[in-house]
């Protein structure tokens, strides 16, 4: 009986530890790794119609990212995650400043970002590719 109780407490403790890591952003830097493609974009709550699967992000373990948009514009640079913010610094564009977007949701198969474009709220939904 005591062994079952200890195993149960160990399980609950491990589960709580993982939950805390996820909420503190400790696992975000690993969950975001890999290839993502666009699924949907909305501007000020209105869906924007286009083929969003042409929007692509790749995040590497070494802090490098690549972004491609539907018009085949390619941006490469460094990224970091600070709490719920994704901060990018393009390296292939002269005089480009660091940008920050809010991570609304980051799960194993979905990533949702909130951006502000001249006062317009842009929500970008991505799925793992």
C-alpha positions in Angstrom: 0.0 0.0 0.0 2.8 2.4 0.9 4.6 1.7 -2.5 1.4 2.6 -4.5 1.0 5.8 -2.5 4.7 6.8 -3.1 4.4 6.1 -6.8 1.2 8.2 -6.9 2.9 11.1 -5.1 5.9 10.8 -7.5 3.6 10.9 -10.5 1.7 13.9 -9.2 4.9 15.7 -8.3 6.4 15.0 -11.8 3.2 16.2 -13.4 3.2 19.4 -11.4 6.9 20.0 -12.3 6.2 19.7 -16.0 3.2 22.0 -15.7 5.3 24.6 -14.0 8.0 24.4 -16.6 5.5 24.8 -19.4 3.9 27.9 -17.7 7.3 29.5 -17.0 8.3 29.1 -20.6 11.0 26.5 -19.9 9.7 24.1 -22.5 8.7 26.7 -25.1 12.2 26.9 -26.5 12.0 23.2 -27.3 8.4 23.0 -28.4 8.9 25.8 -31.0 11.7 24.0 -32.7 11.1 22.7 -36.3 9.1 23.7 -39.3 5.8 25.5 -39.2 3.4 26.6 -41.9 0.5 29.1 -41.9 -3.0 27.9 -41.4 -5.0 31.1 -40.9 -4.6 34.8 -40.5 -7.0 37.4 -39.2 -6.8 41.1 -39.1 -8.9 42.9 -36.5 -11.0 39.8 -36.1 -11.6 39.3 -39.9 -10.2 36.3 -41.7 -7.8 37.2 -44.5 -8.3 35.0 -47.6 -5.1 33.7 -49.2 -3.1 30.5 -49.3 -1.5 30.8 -45.8 0.3 27.4 -46.2 3.0 29.5 -48.1 3.9 31.2 -44.8 6.7 29.2 -43.3 8.8 29.4 -40.2 11.7 27.2 -39.2 13.2 27.5 -35.7 16.5 25.8 -34.9 18.0 24.8 -31.6 21.0 27.3 -32.2 18.6 30.2 -32.1 18.3 30.7 -35.9 15.1 31.2 -37.7 13.9 31.4 -41.3 10.6 33.1 -42.4 9.1 32.9 -45.9 5.8 34.7 -46.8 3.4 34.1 -49.7 5.3 36.4 -52.1 8.4 34.4 -51.4 10.1 37.1 -49.3 12.7 35.3 -47.1 14.0 36.6 -43.8 16.7 34.9 -41.7 18.0 35.8 -38.4 18.2 35.0 -34.7 15.3 34.5 -32.3 14.7 34.1 -28.6 11.7 33.5 -26.4 11.2 35.7 -23.4 8.1 34.6 -21.4 5.3 34.9 -23.9 7.2 36.9 -26.5 8.9 35.7 -29.6 11.7 38.2 -30.4 13.3 38.1 -33.8 16.4 39.9 -35.1 16.7 39.6 -38.9 20.3 39.3 -40.1 19.8 39.4 -43.9 18.1 42.8 -44.0 20.1 46.0 -43.5 19.0 48.4 -40.7 16.2 46.0 -39.6 15.4 46.3 -35.9 14.4 43.6 -33.5 10.7 42.7 -33.5 8.6 41.2 -30.8 5.3 39.3 -31.2 3.1 37.7 -28.5 2.9 33.9 -28.3 -0.8 33.4 -27.6 -0.5 29.6 -27.8 2.3 27.1 -28.3 1.5 23.5 -28.4 3.2 20.5 -30.0 1.2 21.0 -33.3 0.0 24.6 -33.1 1.5 28.0 -32.7 -0.6 31.2 -32.5 1.1 34.6 -32.7 -0.4 38.1 -32.1 1.2 41.1 -33.9 0.5 44.8 -34.2 0.8 46.3 -37.7 0.3 50.0 -37.4 -2.5 49.6 -34.9 -4.1 46.6 -36.6 -4.2 43.4 -34.6 -2.9 40.4 -36.7 -3.4 36.9 -35.5 -1.3 34.3 -37.3 -2.1 30.6 -36.7 0.5 28.1 -37.7 0.6 24.3 -37.6 3.6 22.0 -37.6 4.6 20.8 -41.0 
